[in-house]
Amino acid sequence: LDRVLSTNDLVTSDNCYFAATGITDGDLLKGVRYDKGRVLTQSIVMRSKSGTVRFVEGEHQAHKWETYARRA
């Protein structure tokens, strides 16, 4: 039996977190961008209990990601 899940099905507490990082540009977040050896990301983090909404701008050094990927 298929059915659509509601928020109450997914979260049963008044203290939950949600986080997302943009992959491609959208209405809410910018997608991953590359600039002179840097990888730039934008994320959103929300907490229901406090009502806090944070936008996080990340700057990642591309050469470190390349080294990490070779080890994995």
C-alpha positions in Angstrom: 0.0 0.0 0.0 1.6 3.3 -1.1 0.9 6.5 0.8 2.4 10.0 1.1 4.2 10.5 4.4 3.4 13.7 6.4 5.8 15.7 8.6 4.3 14.0 11.7 5.1 10.6 10.2 8.8 11.6 9.8 9.3 13.7 13.0 7.7 12.9 16.3 9.7 15.3 18.5 9.6 19.1 18.9 13.5 19.1 18.8 14.7 18.1 15.4 17.3 19.4 13.0 17.3 19.8 9.2 20.4 20.4 7.1 20.8 20.7 3.3 23.6 21.7 1.0 23.0 23.0 -2.6 24.3 20.9 -5.4 22.8 22.9 -8.3 21.4 26.5 -8.0 17.9 26.7 -6.7 15.5 29.1 -5.1 16.8 28.4 -1.6 20.5 27.6 -2.0 23.3 28.2 -4.4 24.9 25.2 -6.1 28.5 24.1 -5.8 30.9 26.6 -7.4 34.6 26.3 -8.4 36.9 29.3 -8.2 40.7 29.3 -8.4 41.4 26.1 -6.6 38.5 26.5 -4.2 35.2 24.7 -4.0 32.4 26.9 -2.6 29.2 25.6 -1.1 26.1 27.0 0.6 24.1 25.1 3.2 21.1 25.7 5.5 20.7 24.3 9.0 17.4 24.6 10.9 16.4 23.6 14.4 12.7 23.3 15.2 12.9 23.9 19.0 14.6 27.2 18.9 13.4 28.3 15.4 17.0 28.9 14.4 17.8 29.1 10.7 21.5 29.4 9.7 23.0 29.7 6.2 26.6 28.4 6.0 29.0 29.4 3.3 31.7 26.8 2.9 35.1 27.3 1.3 36.9 24.0 0.6 40.5 23.7 -0.7 40.3 21.6 -3.9 43.8 20.1 -3.5 42.8 18.7 -0.1 39.7 17.0 -1.6 41.9 15.5 -4.4 44.2 14.0 -1.8 41.3 12.7 0.3 39.6 11.1 -2.7 42.8 9.1 -3.6 42.8 7.6 -0.2 39.2 6.5 -0.2 
